[in-house]
Amino acid sequence: MAHYAILDENNVVMQVISGIDESDNSQDWEQFYGNQFGKTCKRTSYNTFGGKHFSVITQEVSVKNGFRKNYAGIGFIYDETRDAFIPPKLFDSWILNEETCLWESTIDYPDDGKPYTWNENLMQWDLYIPKKIYNSWSWNEEKWEWVPPIPIPNDGKPYIWSEDKQTWDSII
């Protein structure tokens, strides 16, 4: 099975469809699907990201087979010059990496193993801490998670936290 991106008049991906496998050379399938939709159609490779193809079968990464740099998604732009699908630009300050056709910050992502989000106003990576669900829970920086004041029972039953009672209630 192959995947095909249907483009609008500005080369913006409107839809991605599954179609005839590219190994079937009985006709030009981009042309065929383009005619079906009355639009330009370009094949896209499902396991391709940043110019690399990831094989589900062998778990290997191939730079040679990074067809059109990225798997197309709705809102991506097909760049004819690069023969690549480029995702929407998330932040004004980011620049396009010509090799991967992905947008990147000019400031390196921290490499301390913690999650960060980009702060465009301050032009920096901000440490991401998930929203606190219950007031009684505390943040465990070592495990990088919110933890309850009382550990959940380990008896195989499902429980839900009761903030009012400060206990775990069995749900069966």
FENQUI-V143532 format. One record per backbone hydrogen bond with DSSP energy under -1.0 kcal/mol. NH is the residue of the N-H (numbers start at 0). CO is the residue of the C=O. E is the energy in kcal/mol with one decimal. If there is no record, write none. Layout:
NH;CO;E, NH;CO;E
This chain:
1;18;-1.7, 3;16;-2.6, 4;41;-3.7, 5;14;-3.2, 6;39;-2.9, 7;11;-2.2, 10;7;-1.9, 12;75;-3.2, 13;5;-3.3, 14;5;-1.3, 16;3;-3.0, 18;1;-3.3, 23;20;-1.9, 24;22;-1.0, 28;26;-1.0, 31;27;-2.5, 32;28;-2.7, 33;29;-2.2, 34;30;-2.5, 35;31;-2.0, 36;32;-2.0, 37;33;-1.4, 38;33;-1.8, 41;4;-2.2, 43;2;-2.8, 47;44;-1.6, 48;51;-2.5, 50;68;-3.6, 51;48;-1.2, 52;61;-3.0, 53;46;-3.0, 54;59;-2.8, 58;54;-1.6, 61;52;-2.7, 65;62;-1.2, 66;64;-2.6, 68;65;-2.1, 69;67;-3.1, 70;47;-2.2, 74;12;-2.5, 75;72;-2.5, 76;85;-2.7, 77;10;-3.2, 78;83;-3.2, 82;78;-1.4, 83;78;-1.7, 84;67;-2.3, 85;76;-2.9, 93;90;-1.2, 94;103;-2.6, 96;101;-2.8, 100;96;-2.9, 103;94;-2.7, 116;125;-2.6, 118;123;-3.1, 122;118;-1.2, 123;118;-1.7, 125;116;-3.2, 127;114;-2.8, 136;133;-1.1, 137;146;-2.4, 139;144;-2.8, 143;139;-1.6, 144;139;-1.5, 146;137;-2.9, 159;168;-2.3, 161;166;-3.0, 165;161;-1.7, 166;161;-1.2, 168;159;-3.0, 170;157;-2.2
